[in-house]
């Protein structure tokens, strides 16, 4: 409750300045000064408001570490990343910022690997593979299908992930099309049933009109006979 009441102890107003081509938040708060440490986020209540603030705090801390190149190794990022509980995040703005952060991590990882392999061709690639797998799992935590397509047009996201996204969307659209066809079939059946009901009612109405005309004719004949008897 205190965490939410104080806005996650984030600055009330944040100024921005260039940060390696990205925005960089410079406003001071207890998270920046070290009075509060990111692992404390594991105690945040599992409510939507608290989790939203928790993710903002986490991204702020991760970007600052990335900028300062402090505690910016993949294992540390993986440990901190779990604090965001990203699987349940539906906020497109936060997802976009998290996706941007991971893209920078992926780009940095690829660059470091290329440099290391260039300097030492016989280097063991095991830890690079482990780091890439960890980053891949972090990408997979995000509901990145909520992002605008232009945000996905980046070379610094795992292509397999984007391919799975496209395949998943195609499958989803195919399922929607099947559902629409089924709805259309049911609607046509209902329309035909209603047409048959209307046709039946129309026939009954015509029969009723015919009988009414016949009754009126008989009444006229009876009245004519009564007049003639007088």
Buried (B, 14 or more C-beta within 10 A) or exposed (E): EEBBEEBBBBBEEEEEEEBEEBBBBBEEBBBBEEEBEBEBBEEBEEEEEBBBBBBBBBBBBBBBBBBEEEBBEBEEBBBBBBBBBBEEBEBBEBBBBBBBBBBBBBBBBBEEBEEBEEEEEEEEEEEBEEBBEBBBEBBBBBBBEBBEEEBBEEEBBBEEBBEEBEEEEEEEEEEEEEEEEEEEEEEEEEEEEEEEEEEEEEEEEEEEEEEEEEEEEEEEEEEEEEEEEE
